[in-house]
């Protein structure tokens, strides 16, 4: 298990789903808040992200930001597969939506292991389709609600 202080300054990516079943991809940029459930098994999130990226990707992902290089960024690749993509600030700023899908995928449509991993971080009070900025406080509040949920004990 990684500790929050151990990952500061390093890029880590994790996935979650919101209360509507939309899927979100989050890049810490070395400064974003990382949920404890993610820190317990970062390899599971890496495997889940690889499974999502292995899906065939339509080219209709809508980007919230301009692509600044000729290389495809993971955020656009995720949006093209129906996933909302957020990036944090290296200095600990909030997660910001950087790529939004034209056709959001639902968690139940994800392949394994991605669906199981995303469900383990279900953020009931959030709706990624309406969220442009997610502060650490908002994320901690959603995670606190998850920890108190009776379903949390039965999630795989």
C-alpha positions in Angstrom: 0.0 0.0 0.0 1.2 3.4 -0.9 0.9 6.3 1.6 -0.3 9.8 0.4 3.1 11.3 1.1 4.9 8.6 -0.9 3.2 9.5 -4.2 3.5 13.3 -4.0 5.5 14.6 -6.9 4.7 11.5 -9.0 2.1 11.0 -11.7 -0.5 8.4 -10.7 -3.8 7.7 -12.5 -7.0 6.2 -11.0 -10.6 5.6 -12.0 -13.9 5.9 -10.3 -17.6 6.1 -11.1 -20.2 8.6 -10.1 -23.7 8.1 -8.7 -25.1 7.9 -12.2 -22.7 5.2 -13.3 -20.5 7.5 -15.4 -16.8 6.6 -15.4 -14.0 9.1 -14.5 -10.3 9.0 -15.1 -8.1 11.1 -12.8 -4.4 12.0 -13.2 -2.8 13.3 -10.0 -0.1 15.3 -11.8 2.0 14.7 -8.6 -0.2 16.9 -6.5 -3.8 15.8 -6.7 -5.6 14.1 -3.8 -5.4 10.4 -4.1 -8.2 8.2 -2.5 -7.0 5.7 0.1 -8.9 2.9 -1.7 -6.7 3.7 -4.8 -3.5 3.8 -2.7 -4.2 0.3 -1.4 -3.8 -1.2 -4.9 -2.4 1.2 -7.5 -1.6 -1.8 -9.7 -5.3 -2.7 -10.0 -6.0 0.8 -11.3 -3.2 0.5 -13.8 -4.7 -2.8 -15.1 -8.2 -1.2 -15.2 -6.9 1.8 -17.2 -5.1 -0.6 -19.6 -8.4 -2.5 -20.1 -10.3 0.7 -20.9 -7.6 1.9 -23.3 -7.7 -1.5 -25.1 -11.4 -0.8 -26.0 -12.0 0.3 -29.6 -12.2 4.0 -29.5 -14.6 6.1 -31.6 -13.2 9.4 -32.6 -16.1 11.4 -31.1 -14.6 12.3 -27.7 -15.1 15.9 -27.1 -12.1 17.7 -25.5 -12.5 20.5 -23.0 -9.0 21.7 -23.8 -7.0 22.2 -26.9 -4.4 19.6 -27.7 -1.1 21.3 -27.3 1.1 18.7 -28.9 1.0 16.3 -31.8 0.9 13.4 -29.4 -2.4 11.9 -28.2 -2.9 12.4 -24.5 -4.4 9.7 -22.3 -7.2 12.2 -21.5 -8.4 12.3 -25.1 -8.0 8.6 -25.5 -10.2 8.0 -22.4 -12.8 10.5 -23.6 -12.9 8.7 -27.0 -13.8 5.5 -25.0 -16.6 7.3 -23.1 -14.7 8.2 -19.9 -14.6 11.7 -18.3 -11.0 12.7 -17.9 -9.7 15.0 -15.1 -6.2 16.3 -14.4 -5.0 17.8 -11.1 -2.5 20.6 -10.6 1.1 19.6 -9.7 0.9 22.1 -6.8 -2.1 20.3 -5.2 -4.8 22.2 -7.0 -8.2 20.7 -7.8 -8.9 18.2 -10.5 -10.3 19.9 -13.7 -12.2 18.3 -16.5 -9.8 18.2 -19.5 -11.7 15.8 -21.8 -15.4 14.9 -21.9 -16.9 12.1 -23.9 -19.6 12.7 -26.5 -21.1 9.3 -25.5 -20.4 8.5 -21.9 -19.9 4.8 -21.1 -21.5 3.4 -18.0 -19.6 1.4 -15.5 -21.5 -1.8 -16.2 -20.3 -1.6 -19.9 -16.6 -1.7 -18.9 -14.6 -4.8 -19.3 -13.1 -6.5 -16.2 -11.1 -5.6 -14.3 -12.1 -2.0 -15.0 -15.7 -2.3 -13.9 -14.8 -3.8 -10.5 -12.1 -1.2 -9.8 -14.3 1.7 -10.8 -17.2 0.4 -8.6 -14.9 0.3 -5.6 -14.7 4.1 -5.8 -18.3 5.0 -6.5 -18.7 8.7 -5.7 -22.4 8.7 -5.0 -22.9 12.5 -4.6 -21.1 13.5 -7.8 -22.2 13.6 -11.5 -19.1 13.8 -13.8 -21.3 15.0 -16.7 -21.9 18.2 -14.7 -18.6 18.6 -13.0 -15.9 20.9 -14.3 -13.8 21.2 -11.2 -13.4 18.8 -8.3 -11.7 20.2 -5.3 -10.0 17.9 -2.7 -12.7 18.8 -0.2 -15.4 17.7 -2.6 -13.6 14.5 -3.3 -13.0 13.8 0.4 -16.7 14.5 1.1 -17.7 12.0 -1.6 -15.2 9.4 -0.3 -16.4 9.9 3.2 -20.0 9.2 2.1 -18.7 6.1 0.3 -17.0 4.9 3.5 -20.2 5.3 5.5 -22.4 3.6 2.8 -23.7 0.1 3.8 -22.9 -1.0 0.2 -19.2 -0.1 0.8 -18.8 -3.3 2.9 -20.3 -5.5 0.1 -18.4 -4.0 -2.9 -15.9 -6.4 -4.4 
